C-alpha cells in the first residue's frame, strides 16, 4: 500500500488519537517497509508494511508480551493484516562491543524469563509457516546453512551439527512463543544500555534458542565464561545438563556462521575461531 494512502486512512479514522503530520522511511528488513510517524501531539510511532501472515505473527508476539517495557507498545493493525503500528523506541541500533554479559543478563531478566507457551499452538518453528516438530525446524535451518558453509567448513562440521540435532530429536520441550530474531541488529541502545527490542520474526520453540541466538549475534566475547554467567539467570527453558546446552550453542553458532557469511563477511573469521573454540569446549564437557 502507498504510505500516503495509509496515513490518510489513519487520520480519517483518528486511529492514533492525533493527526499524523510527519513521516519518513526507516531501515527495514529485506521484505518489510518501515516508516517513522509523528503525530500532532508529539508522539512517535513505527509503521510496518509486510505480508499479512508475517504481520499477523508479529502482532501476536507484541500482544502476548504487551506488559514488557523492553518491547514496543502495539497500537493498531489493519483489518487484513497489511500493516501495523507500534510505539517508536528512541535510541540507536549501533551495538558497542564489550558488555555482552550485561546485555544477555538484561535480555534474560526483561524478556526471555517472561516467555509463555504459545497460544493456539499448531506447529513448531516460524510462526507464520510452522512445521511439525522442533527437530525438523532445526534440521531445515542447518541444511540451509550448509549450502552457504560447505566450501568454508569441513563436511564433518555439518555432520556434527546434524548428529547433535538427531541426538535430541525426542527431547520433550514446551512450545514457547519466541522473538525468533533476537540479535544485536534488533536492539535499541541508549547511553550504551539496552533500551528496547524490535522486529520479531516469531518462532514457536525452546527459549534457549532465543538466548543462544542473542549470544551468537555478534562476534565479540563468544566465550564460555560470558555464556555461563548469563545462563545462570535463565529461569525458563533451562531443563538440560550443561553439556547439552553447549551442544545447542554449536547448533546456533553453525546457523550464525552462515548468516554472517551471507550478510557480514568481514566478521566470518572471528566466528570460525569461535566455532573451533566451542567444539573444544564440547569435547571437554562430555
DATAFEN-V599082 format. One record per residue. N is the residue number from 0. PSI is psi in radians with two decimals (none if undefined). Layout:
N/PSI + N/PSI
//
This chain:
0/2.61 + 1/2.38 + 2/-0.64 + 3/-0.65 + 4/-0.73 + 5/-0.82 + 6/-0.71 + 7/-0.71 + 8/-0.74 + 9/-0.74 + 10/-0.71 + 11/-0.70 + 12/0.05 + 13/0.75 + 14/-0.67 + 15/0.22 + 16/0.29 + 17/2.61 + 18/2.34 + 19/2.10 + 20/-0.16 + 21/2.52 + 22/2.64 + 23/2.59 + 24/2.57 + 25/2.85 + 26/2.12 + 27/-2.85 + 28/-2.94 + 29/-0.38 + 30/-0.67 + 31/2.71 + 32/2.38 + 33/2.37 + 34/2.55 + 35/2.24 + 36/2.50 + 37/2.34 + 38/2.94 + 39/-0.48 + 40/0.12 + 41/-0.02 + 42/2.65 + 43/2.50 + 44/2.74 + 45/2.37 + 46/2.21 + 47/2.33 + 48/2.26 + 49/-3.09 + 50/2.46 + 51/-0.73 + 52/-0.52 + 53/-0.78 + 54/-0.75 + 55/-0.75 + 56/-0.62 + 57/-0.70 + 58/-0.75 + 59/-0.73 + 60/-0.85 + 61/-0.67 + 62/-0.67 + 63/-0.56 + 64/0.64 + 65/-0.31 + 66/-0.08 + 67/2.18 + 68/-0.39 + 69/-0.25 + 70/2.64 + 71/2.70 + 72/2.17 + 73/2.36 + 74/-0.80 + 75/2.52 + 76/2.37 + 77/2.57 + 78/-0.59 + 79/0.34 + 80/0.65 + 81/-0.47 + 82/2.81 + 83/2.81 + 84/2.33 + 85/2.89 + 86/2.55 + 87/2.21 + 88/2.05 + 89/2.50 + 90/-2.85 + 91/2.57 + 92/0.12 + 93/2.01 + 94/2.25 + 95/2.03 + 96/2.74 + 97/-0.21 + 98/0.68 + 99/-0.68 + 100/-0.82 + 101/-0.70 + 102/-0.84 + 103/-0.72 + 104/-0.67 + 105/-0.77 + 106/-0.73 + 107/-0.87 + 108/-0.65 + 109/-0.19 + 110/-1.17 + 111/-0.70 + 112/-0.16 + 113/0.05 + 114/2.56 + 115/2.80 + 116/2.59 + 117/2.31 + 118/2.58 + 119/0.81 + 120/2.19 + 121/0.40 + 122/-3.12 + 123/2.80 + 124/-2.57 + 125/2.19 + 126/-0.53 + 127/-0.26 + 128/1.18 + 129/2.68 + 130/3.14 + 131/-0.24 + 132/2.75 + 133/-0.64 + 134/-0.82 + 135/-0.56 + 136/-0.85 + 137/-0.68 + 138/-0.72 + 139/-0.77 + 140/-0.66 + 141/-0.71 + 142/-0.69 + 143/-0.75 + 144/-0.67 + 145/-0.62 + 146/-0.43 + 147/-0.58 + 148/-0.17 + 149/-0.57 + 150/0.05 + 151/-0.46 + 152/2.92 + 153/2.64 + 154/-0.54 + 155/-0.45 + 156/-0.72 + 157/-0.79 + 158/-0.57 + 159/-0.81 + 160/-0.76 + 161/-0.73 + 162/-0.68 + 163/-0.71 + 164/-0.75 + 165/-0.67 + 166/-0.61 + 167/0.36 + 168/-0.64 + 169/0.13 + 170/2.41 + 171/1.93 + 172/2.69 + 173/2.56 + 174/1.62 + 175/2.68 + 176/1.97 + 177/2.83 + 178/-0.82 + 179/-0.37 + 180/0.85 + 181/1.23 + 182/2.94 + 183/-0.41 + 184/-0.26 + 185/0.38 + 186/2.46 + 187/2.22 + 188/2.58 + 189/2.13 + 190/0.68 + 191/-0.04 + 192/2.52 + 193/2.13 + 194/-0.53 + 195/2.80 + 196/2.24 + 197/3.09 + 198/1.05 + 199/2.55 + 200/1.32 + 201/2.43 + 202/2.48 + 203/2.01 + 204/-2.61 + 205/2.23 + 206/-0.48 + 207/-0.49 + 208/-0.82 + 209/-0.70 + 210/-0.83 + 211/-0.62 + 212/-0.82 + 213/-0.77 + 214/-0.73 + 215/-0.06 + 216/-0.14 + 217/2.62 + 218/-0.11 + 219/2.56 + 220/0.85 + 221/0.97 + 222/2.72 + 223/-0.69 + 224/-0.79 + 225/-0.75 + 226/-0.84 + 227/-0.75 + 228/-0.73 + 229/-0.57 + 230/-0.55 + 231/-0.52 + 232/-0.31 + 233/2.35 + 234/-0.07 + 235/2.59 + 236/0.38 + 237/1.29 + 238/0.59 + 239/2.76 + 240/2.78 + 241/-0.76 + 242/-0.61 + 243/-0.72 + 244/-0.71 + 245/-0.55 + 246/-0.69 + 247/-0.50 + 248/-0.76 + 249/-0.69 + 250/-0.85 + 251/-0.66 + 252/-0.64 + 253/-0.77 + 254/-0.72 + 255/-0.62 + 256/-0.74 + 257/-0.76 + 258/-0.74 + 259/-0.82 + 260/-0.60 + 261/-0.69 + 262/-0.44 + 263/1.08 + 264/-0.42 + 265/-0.36 + 266/-0.05 + 267/-0.75 + 268/-0.63 + 269/-0.67 + 270/-0.62 + 271/-0.73 + 272/-0.75 + 273/-0.64 + 274/-0.88 + 275/-0.56 + 276/-0.81 + 277/-0.48 + 278/-0.72 + 279/-0.70 + 280/-0.72 + 281/-0.74 + 282/-0.74 + 283/-0.43 + 284/-0.24 + 285/none
//
